[in-house]
Amino acid sequence: MARVTVEDCTKVVPNRFELVLLAAQRARDISAGQEATIERDNDKNAVLALREIALNNVELEDLKANIVRGVNRHDVEVSEDEKLTSLQQAQEENVSEEQVGGLSFTELEQEDAPAITEDQVLAAAEDLFVSED
């Protein structure tokens, strides 16, 4: 395959947007030191990544997992001990579970809380974005 085209790759990954994400991730992986599965032939990493995808030489699920891991800002897993500790601290501070983490939704759940209409929201938004001349 002297020249890789999008049509070659869309046979393996039908969604072009997903193809871009996967190829970019594979190119980053190659740049980070992972071994290419095909001969380089003086090609750039992005072209190598597309050629590997077109030839189905890479595991797409692994690439998807790497994309998700790269997007996450912090480790999602929280141990049971950490959950228990945060709940105990909240109880000691006399804070409801809804307020743990600084968020409180109890006011929204109360029946006597005032309802806001769409017109009120739009009026408030207009007040925020009115230019000062």
C-alpha positions in Angstrom: 0.0 0.0 0.0 2.0 2.9 -1.3 -0.7 5.4 -0.4 -3.2 5.2 2.3 -6.7 6.7 1.7 -9.6 7.3 4.0 -11.6 4.8 2.0 -9.1 2.1 2.9 -9.4 2.9 6.6 -13.2 3.3 6.6 -13.5 -0.4 5.7 -12.2 -1.1 9.2 -13.5 2.0 11.0 -16.7 3.2 9.3 -17.0 6.4 11.3 -14.6 9.0 10.0 -14.6 10.9 13.3 -13.7 7.8 15.2 -11.0 7.1 12.7 -9.4 10.4 13.3 -9.4 9.8 17.1 -8.0 6.3 16.7 -5.3 7.4 14.2 -4.2 10.3 16.4 -4.0 8.1 19.4 -1.9 5.5 17.5 0.4 8.2 16.2 0.9 9.5 19.8 1.6 5.9 20.9 4.2 5.5 18.2 5.8 8.9 19.1 5.9 7.8 22.7 8.0 4.8 21.7 5.6 1.9 20.9 6.9 -0.2 18.1 5.2 0.2 14.7 3.6 -3.0 13.3 4.6 -2.2 9.7 7.8 -0.9 8.1 8.2 2.8 8.4 9.3 3.6 4.8 10.2 7.2 5.8 6.5 7.9 6.7 5.4 10.1 9.5 3.6 8.7 12.5 0.2 9.8 11.4 0.6 8.0 8.1 1.9 4.9 9.9 -1.1 4.9 12.2 -3.5 5.1 9.2 -1.7 2.3 7.4 -1.8 0.1 10.5 -5.5 0.8 10.9 -6.2 0.1 7.2 -4.3 -3.2 7.4 -6.1 -4.0 10.7 -2.7 -4.5 12.5 -3.7 -2.7 15.7 -6.2 -3.6 18.4 -8.9 -0.9 18.1 -10.3 -1.6 21.5 -6.9 -0.9 23.1 -6.7 2.4 21.3 -10.2 3.3 22.5 -9.2 2.5 26.1 -6.0 4.6 25.7 -8.1 7.5 24.4 -10.5 7.3 27.4 -7.5 7.1 29.8 -5.9 10.1 28.2 -9.1 12.2 28.5 -9.7 11.4 32.2 -8.2 14.1 34.4 -7.9 11.9 37.5 -8.3 8.3 38.4 -12.0 7.4 38.5 -11.7 4.5 40.9 -12.2 5.5 44.5 -11.6 2.8 47.1 -14.3 1.9 49.6 -12.1 3.2 52.5 -12.0 6.6 50.8 -15.8 6.7 50.4 -16.3 5.7 54.0 -13.8 8.3 55.3 -15.5 11.1 53.3 -19.0 10.1 54.5 -17.7 9.9 58.1 -16.2 13.3 57.8 -19.4 14.6 56.4 -21.4 13.2 59.3 -18.9 14.7 61.8 -19.3 18.1 60.2 -23.1 17.6 60.2 -23.3 17.9 56.5 -25.8 16.0 54.4 -24.7 13.5 51.7 -25.9 15.9 49.0 -23.4 18.5 50.1 -20.3 16.2 50.0 -18.0 17.7 47.5 -19.4 21.2 47.8 -22.6 20.5 45.9 -26.0 20.8 47.5 -29.2 19.9 45.7 -31.6 19.9 48.7 -32.9 23.3 47.8 -33.9 22.2 44.4 -35.7 19.2 45.8 -37.8 21.2 48.3 -41.4 21.6 47.3 -41.7 25.2 48.5 -38.7 26.3 46.3 -39.8 28.9 43.8 -40.2 27.7 40.2 -38.3 29.6 37.6 -39.9 30.0 34.2 -38.1 30.0 30.9 -38.8 33.7 30.4 -37.1 34.5 33.7 -34.1 32.5 32.7 -33.9 34.3 29.3 -34.3 37.7 31.0 -31.5 36.9 33.4 -29.3 35.8 30.5 -30.0 39.0 28.6 -29.0 41.0 31.7 -25.7 39.2 31.8 -24.9 39.8 28.1 -26.2 43.3 27.6 -23.3 45.4 26.3 -22.4 48.5 28.2 -22.4 51.5 25.8 
